[in-house]
């Protein structure tokens, strides 16, 4: 049986090498010299390189594999998520903590599928989309991914700029904070030149700062432990909290993060021609991704419960945003060893800085993968950074003096990202279920059904958010006509992606036979 699996997997790799022969010099997530060395660690001379079973568990190997999952988890802790947490706590109290837990579980499932795709194929999602879709669909998927990334980056950079404004006592306006945040691109480039482990160490420090800051807030405000446990364990939903519930789920799956994780896992030296090595990598990545998202859940839990304790049922509950949250906390809990306003700002700054750097990272992979660009990494990073910073700077100059307008803009940005979710999720689920792409590592029927049900749930929830948002924004004939045309085109493209996944197997086989015959 093991020999048959090996032969089957090798045939797949041989066929794939024929398909991709002319693209061998194309863009790759990491060069061989950039990868973390794994093979041979904690293994004796008698290790079977061709075994279909994963080598025995090793704590040292787990440490070497640890990193990509924590970079991925930053998207669960960006300023947009923090704003969703504080509004959920202030308006819904402890009642949506169970949804936060299950949304994180859903997010973990999606990210593990992304990691599985990257490890088993040796290519990331953007590269595979370039190979598997016709040019018009590929370019449209790329534009959608870039729009989602820019929308997320604007929120992240604005979050950092707000934190800088708070820490500078208002001396530095939003636009100045945006420029300072833009400089993190140079930190990214500097650390990347010293190896991926140095970059991962920076993110570990930033996550630790967030954890300490929000744990401090948790200790200062002392949320009710019994209500916290009930909120996590007992599902509860009402008509008054439905909008916050939709926001909690909508913030968890970030389109650019699905692309990012499939590339990050390739930073380790994994020979995907050997079944045992792939199984080993998937096991370690599952452990470290689960640990990373557990930490992110705890941090989100801290933020939600702090604002549930402080503002649930208060007059300020409906007016809280990133800009005034720290001030409200200061007015209620100020004093102590260190002003609570600055504790909040430090945590927010760590969240903003870490998420903007991962945004730059994701932008490199998305642009390089879809367009097969052969640019140097520093050039791609600068292009990606500019695409986000220029619109963010405009936003900062326009909305610097109006927090209400900034909140409205934030709603539009959330909608922008919600629209893009199917265009990352559907290609992922189609590809990861196909034997022609994954070999023996394609997902089974049970996991396939669960994954599609989860995807349908997320898309429907975001669809509800879109309908609710647009119905409240306008009612004129022109507005309704534009929305209707956009909706029809949007749904048609989603149906095309789903249908493409269904007929994908036939298309590949026919295409391969035609190419061979010619």
N, C-alpha and C positions, 0 to 999 in steps of 0.2 A: 504493500500500500504506500509506504514511504517513497519507494522508487518511482511508482506511478505519479505521485504528487510532484516529485522533483522533475520528472520528464515533462509533465503537463505544464509546469511553471516555466521550464526552460524553453519549451516550444513557444509559449506566449512571448517570452523575452526576445526570441529570435525573430518572430513576426513583427514585434514592435520596433526592433532595430532596423528592419527593412523599411517600415513606414517612416521612420525618423532619420533615415540615413543622411539625407541632405541637410538635416538641421543639427547635426552633431556639434557644429561649432556655434550653435545658438546660445541664447542667454540661459544661464543656470543660476539657481538661488545662491549656491556657494561653490567656490572652486575647491578642488580636492585639498589644497594646502590650508584652506580656511576651516576645515572641518575638525571637530574634536575627535581624537583617536579613541576608539572603543575596543576594536577587535584585538584579542590577545590579553586584555586586562583580566586578572584573576582567573586565568585559564592555564592549565598544565600543558605539557607537550603532547599529551594524548587527546586533546580536545578534537572532537569530530567536526570539521568545518562543513561537512555536507549533511549533517543530521537534520531531519525535518522537525526535531524537537528543540525548543528553546533551551539554551544552556542553563545550569542551575542559577538560582537567584543570588545576586551579589550586591551588597550595600555600596561597594565602591562603584560598581557600574551604575547603580541607581543615581548616585551623586553625579556621575559624568553625564547621564542623560537628563538630569534636572536643569531646567533653564527655559526651554521653549514654552512650557506650560505656564510659567510665571509671567513671561512676556505676553502671552495670549490673555492671561487673566486681567491685565491692565485695562482692557476694554470693558470689563465688568466694574471698573472703579473710576472711570473717567468723570469729569465734572457733570456731564449730562446725566449719568447714573446717580451721582450724588444729589443733584437737584431733584430727580425723581424720588429718591429715598426720603429727602427732607419734606417734600410735599405730600408724599404718601403718609408719613408719620404725623405731620401737622393736621391733615384733613381726615385721614382714616384711622389714626391712632395705631394700636397694635394689631388691628384686624386683618391686615394684608401680609403679615409676616410669613404665613404658610405659602402664600403665592410667591413671595420672594424666594423661598426655599425651592419650590418646584420649578420656578423659572430658571434658577441656577442649575438644577438637574437637567432641564431641557437644553440649556446652554452647553453643559458638559457633554451631552450626547452628540450635539452638532459638532463640537470641537474635536471629539474623539474620532468622528467620521472624517473630518478634515485631516487629522493626523494620520489616520489609516490610509487615506488616499495618497498622501505625500510619501509615507514610508514604503508602501507596497509598489508604487510606480516609479519612485525616484524623481518625480516631477510634481510641481505644485499646481493648484487649481487653475490659475491664470494661464499657465503653459498648456494644460490639457484642454482648456476651452479654446485656445488658439488652434490647437490641432484638430479638435473634433467638430467645430462649428464652421459654417460657411462664413466668408469675409464679412457680409453685412451683419450677421448675427454676432460675430466676434467683436466687431467694432461697436455695436450697440451695447453689448455686455460690458465692454471696456468703459464706454462713456458712463454707463450706469454706476459702475464700480468707482470711477473717479468722482462722480457727483456725490455718492455716499461718503467717500473719504473726505472730500472738501467740506461737506456739511458737518461731519463729525469733528474735523480739525478746527473749524471755526468755533464750535462749542468748547473744545479743549483749550484752545489758545485764549479765548475770552475768559475761561475759568482761571487760567494762570494769571491773566492780566488783572482780573478782579482781586486775586490774592495779593499780587504785587502792589496794587493800589491801597489795599488795607494795610499791608505791612509798612508802606511808606507814608502812612498817615494822610493819604490823599495827595501827596506831592507829585506822584507819578500818575498821570491820567491813563485811561485804558489804552490809548494808542501807543504810549511809551511802553506799557507792559507787553503789548503785542510785539514790539520791536525787540525787547529783551528776550521774550520767549522764542522769537525766531532764531536767536543765537544758539539755541539748544541744538540746532542742526550741526554746528561746529563741534559741540561736545560729542554728538553721535558719530561724526566722521573721525574724530580723534580716537575715541575708544574702539571703534570698529577696526581701525588700523592695527590695534594691539590684540585683536582676536575677539571672537564672539563671547568668550567667558568673561572678559572684562565688561562688556556691555551688559551681560546678564547680572553681574555683580552690582552695577549701578541700579538696575531695576529692583534688585533685592533690597537695596538700601532705601529706595523711594517707597516701596511697599511697606517696609518696616516703619518708615516715618508716618505714613498714613495710618497704619495699625496703632502706633503709639499715640498719635494725635487724637484719633477718634475714640480710642479706648480711654484717654484722659477725659474727653468730653462725657463719655459714658459714666466714668467715675464721679465727675463733678455733678451731673444731673441726677444720677441714681434712679434710672427707670425701674418700674415695678417688675420684679422677677416673675411673679405668678402670671401677670398679664402677658409678659413676654412669652412664656412657655405655652400658654393657652393660644396666643396668636400664631405661634409656629405649628402647633399640633392640631388646632381646630379650624377647619375651613369656614370662612364667613365672608359673605359678600352682600352688599345692599345697593340699591339704586343710587345712593348718595356717593358711593365710593367706586362706581364702575369705571369712571374716567381714570382714577388713580390706578386701578387694577390693570387696565389696558396699558397704562404707562409703564408699570412694573415689568410686564411681560415684553412690551415693545423695546425696552432699553437693553434687554439681555442679549439678543442676537444682533450683532453689528456686522453688516455685510463685509466690510474690509477685514474683519477679524477672521472670517471663514477662509478668505484667501491667505491671510497672514500665517495661520497655524500650519497649513499644508506646506508652506515654505520653511518655516522655522525648524520643523522636525528634520530637515535635511542638513542641518548644521552638525549632525553627528555622522560618523563613519559607519554606515550600515550597508552591507552588501545585499541588495534586494534580489540577487539571483539565488540566494540561499534561504530556504523557507524558515529554517530554525532561527536565523539572524533577524528576519523580519518579525517573527513571533516574539523574539526577545525584545526588540525595540518597541513593539506595540504594548507589551506588558509594562515596561518601564515608563513609557509615555502616559499610559493610562493611570498609573500610580501618581506620577508627578502632576498631571493635569487635575486629577481629583483632589490632591492636596492643595494645589494653587487655588482652585475654585472654592474649596472649603474656607480658606483664608479670606477670599474675596467676599464670600457670603457673610462671614462674621463681621467684616468691616462694614458692609452694607447694613447689616443688622444693627450695629452700633449707631450709625447715622439715623436710621429710621426710628429707633427707640428713643434716642435723645430728643428728637423733635416731637415724637408722640407724647413723651412726658412733659415737655416744655410748653407745647402750643396746641395740643389737641383740644378742641372746643373753645379756643380763645379767639379774640377778634382778629389777631394777626395771622391766623391759620391760612386764610385764602390769599394773603399778600406776600408770603415768604418766597424768596428766590435766592440764588447764589450771592447776589450783591448785598442783600440786607440780612441774611441769615445770621452772620456773625454778630452784627450789631444787636439784633434781637436777643441773641444768647447773652451778649455782654450786659444788656439792660436787666436781664432776669437773673443771671448767675455771675455777673462780674465780680472782680475781687479774686481772692485766692492767691496762690503762689505766683501764678502767671495769668495775665488777662485772657479770658476764654476767647475773646475776639481773635487774638493772635494764634491761639492753638488751632482754631478753625481755619484761619488763613494759611497756616503752615501745612495742614493736611490737604487743603484745597490746592495749594501750590504744588505739592508732591504729586497729587492726582493729575493736575494739568500738565506738568512737565513730562511725567512718565508717558502719558497718553499721546502727547504731541510727538515724542520721539518714536513711539511705536507706529504712529500714523505715518511718519517719514519712512520708516522701515517697510510698512505695508505698501506705501506708494511706490517704492522701488520695485517690489515684486510684481505689483499689478501692472505697472507700466512696462517693465521689462518682459513680463510673461505674455501679455496680450500682444505687444507690438514687436517682440523679439529684438529689442534694441541692444546694440552692442556698444553701449556707452560705459564709461568708467563710473564706478559706484558714486563717487563724490559728485559727478555731474548730474546723475539721476536724482540724487538726494537734494541737490540745490533746485532742480526743476520741480520736483515734488513739493518741496518746502515753499517755493514761490507760488505755486498754484493755490496753496491754502492761505499763505500769509497775506498776499495782496488783497483778496476779498475780505479777509478778517480785519485788515487795517482800515479798509473803507467802512466796514461795520462799526469798528471802534470809534472812528471819527464822527459817524452819523449818530450813533446811539449812546455816546459817552455820558450825556447829561439826562438820559431818560431810561430809568430802570423798567418802567412799564413797557416801553417800546422794545427793550432788550428781551423781555419775557415773551412778547409777541413773536419776535424774530426767532427765539428759541423754539417756539411751537412750530413754526414753519420749517425749521431745520430738522426737528423730530419727524415731521411729515415726509421731508425729503429722504431721510434715511429709511423710514418705514416702507416707502415706495420701492426702494431698491432691494429689500430683503429677498423676494422671490428669485432675483437674478443672481444671487450667490447660492441660495439654498437648493433650488431645483437642479442646476447643473451638478452640484455636489452629490445629491442623492441619485441622480441618473448615472453618474460616472462610477460611484462607489459600489453600485449594484451590478455592474457589467463585468462579466468574466473576461471579455476582450481587453479590458483595461486593468482589472485587478487580479486576474488569474484566480487562484484558489482563495485569495483574500477578499473576494467579493462578499458583501453582507448576505446573510441567510434570509429566508422568506419572513421569519418572525421579526427580525430586526428591521427589515425593509418595510414591513407593514407599520411597525411602531414609528419609524422615522418619517414615513409619509403622513401618518396621522398627526404627528407633532408638527410637521411642516404646514399641513393644512390648517391646524389650529392657530399657529403663529400668523399665517397669512390672513386668516379670517379675522383674528383679533386686530391686526393692523388695518384690515379693510374697514372694520367698524370705526377705527380711529379716523381713517380718511373720510368716511361718509359723514361722521359727526363734525369733523373740522370744516369741511367744505360747505356743509349745509348751514353752518353758522357764519361763514365768511361772506356769503353773497347770495342773491336770489334773482339777479337780472337775467334777461334772455341770453345776452352775449356770454355772461359768466357761465350759465348752465350749459350752453352749447359747447363752449370750450372744454369744460369739465367732462361732458358726455363724450366728445370726440377723443379726448385724452384717455378716458376710461376704456372705451372700445379698443383703442390701439394697445393699451396696457394689457388688457385681458387677452387679446389675440396673441401677443408676444409670449405671455405666460403659457397659453395653450400650446403654442408652437414648441416651447421648450419641453413641456411634458410629452407631447407627441414625438418629438425628436428623441427623447429618452426611450420611448417604447419601440421605435423603429431603428434605434441606434445600432443594434447588433447586426441586422440585415445590411444596413448601409456600409458598415465597416468591411464585412465579408465581400460584398460586391465590389467595393472600391479596391480592395486588396487584389482580388482576382483580375480586375481590369488593368491595374498597374503592372502586375506580374506578366499578363498576356502581352502588353505593349512592350 
